[in-house]
Every structure is written in C-alpha cells, then in structure tokens.
Amino acid sequence: MARLVHIGGAVMDYVYRVPQLPERAAELLATSFERLPGGAVNMMVAARRTGLATACGGALGTGPDGDRLRAFLAAEAIDVLLPPVEEADSGNCVVLITPDAERSFVSFPGAEARMADLGMLNEHLSPGDYVAVSGYVLSYPGSRDAVLSLVEDLMPGVSVVFDPTPVIAEIPGEILDRILACTTWLSANRREIAAMTRADGSGEDTSALLENAMPCGQGIVLRDGEKGAELILRDGVRETVPGFAVAAVDTNGAGDTHVGAFVSALSRGARPAEAVRYANAASAIKVTRRGGASGPHHDEIIDFLSAADQGRQRTGKTTMGH
C-alpha cells in the first residue's frame, strides 16, 4: 500500500486575525488568536484524511510546540518516524489573516532546520511511496544536505513531490537544480514558478522547466488560486482544470491541501487531470475553514464534486473557483 512520507517542516502556527496588516512602528489589535498545527502538517492531514497512509519524516523538537505537534499527528493517525531533536523545540510561524482571507507569515525555524541525517528513513520507504519535500527545509543550511542525500539515493519506484513554497527565492540555485533533477511531480503557484524560471510564470515557462530541469518529472501542477490549476505533463499535454466558487475565510494551507489531496488521488490510480480536479475541490473546501491543517475528508470531497456537477448541469455553466 502506498504511503506519503513528508520531510518538510512541521511547525506550530500562531494565528492572528487582523483588520489589516500593520504599518511600520504601528500596533494592531487582533480580533482572534489561535495556536494551531501548520507547515508540513497541512499536507499530511490532507493526504491522510483522503485515504492515503501518511508519515512525518521531518524532525520534531522537544518542548511545548513539539509535544503539541506529536499529539495532533497521533490523533490524525499520522506516524512520526524520527526521534525528537533534544536540543530544540519545533519551529513556529506567526500567521496574519486579513478580512480578504489572505495570509502573511513570519517564521522562526526550530528542529526542522537541524536535520543532519535522514538516512534512516530509507527503511520506511517502499516502491510506490511518495516523498514530499518542502522548499522550507531546502532553505535551511542545516537541513538541505540531509534532504538532498535522501532524495538522490531513493530506491526506484519512490516518487518525489516538490512544493517550493513562498521561500523559493531563498533556495540557492545549485540546491534547486538538484531537487528538480529528482522531482517526479512539482506543484507550485504562479509566483513560485516565476521565481524559479525568472520569467512571468506562464504555461510556456513551466513547460520549459519540466523539459529542461526535471528529467524524472511526470508533470507540473501550476496552481492559480481561484482560477483553478493548469496541468502540464511530460508528453506535452496541457490542461486547465477549473476550480470552484466559495466564500473563503482563510487561505492558509490551501496549497498544502491541494498537494496532499492530489497525491492521495494519484495513489488510488486517478488520472492526473482527475487528481487535480479532486485537489481543487479539497482546496476549495479548506479555504472555508480556519487553520491550515483543516483539509476535508474523502467523502466530503466526493459530495462537493457531486453537488458541483449537479449545479453545472442545471445551469449549463462551468463552475470556477479556488
């Protein structure tokens, strides 16, 4: 049975809902505050809740945040594969959510930035598994060598899923080249693709990235917010997969949820375009909920897609959305 092993950074989000972003040297009164699991947990939850066995292959710390993360992962039936890092707690991220549901981040790395050796994860991997790599761990000098050593030595049949994340510009070019050379599926938004190609993030740029930098790549999912996503495959097929109109309250974790649901659908044998549509629905449901690790279960997505199909048949229109 396939499994997703995520070697990104699981962190605690300190979530503040604010009326707007603060000006320099000013102070704002938040309307609410929550302390919630985030980072790599968002993708892992999305994959697990949609039926894919999932494990945390990243480092967790010893301290209040690491303890909370372990308890949350256990409750979600997500295995933790590495022993705790003794000298550090897990990292945290201040998340500012504005009324338009947009999120802004200030991160402080912890144990996830200190992964010196991930070789022991090989014994937990089998052909058919997926290894998820986050751009965050590649931006940390204390973790990137261990991550690359692992993915460059994976057994045949293990797929690498790379999510560059908003810190893509902080990843050295040589490191980016090495991870792309091992990547089976790349999932990124237009801003991230633009940073990787040093162009405008168009479909043409993305096709060139797949052709020239990803020798093992099967395809790229180019996420485009409420417009849905564009699927670009190795054989030259390009397809725009529309999303679904929703009233968003929190976009934190929307991309992570999309990736986790996409991989989960692929693991069940879905065609890539079907998997993207499934992921679009998962992401649309997630943004109607607070917290990054709030992705839907499989049955919720199926019901959502069924309702969307029925609505389209009644109106004769294509439903757009996140």
Buried (B, 14 or more C-beta within 10 A) or exposed (E): EBBBBBBBBBBBBBBBBBEEEEEEEEEEEEEEEEEBBBBBBBBBBBBBBBBBBBBBBBBBBBBEBBBBBBEBBEEBEBBBBBEBBEEBBBBBBEBBBEEEBEBBBEBEBBBBBBBEEBEEBEEBBEEEBBBBBBBBBBBBEBBBBBBBEBBEEBEEEBBBBBBBBBBBEBBEEEBBEBBBBBBBBBBBBBEBBBBBBEBEBBBEBBBEBBEEBBEEBBBBBBBBBBBBBBBBBBEEEBEBBBBBBBEBBBBBBBBBBBBBBBBBBBBBEBEBBBBBBBBBBBBBBBBBBBBBBBBBBBEBBBBBBEEBEEEEEEEEEEBEBB
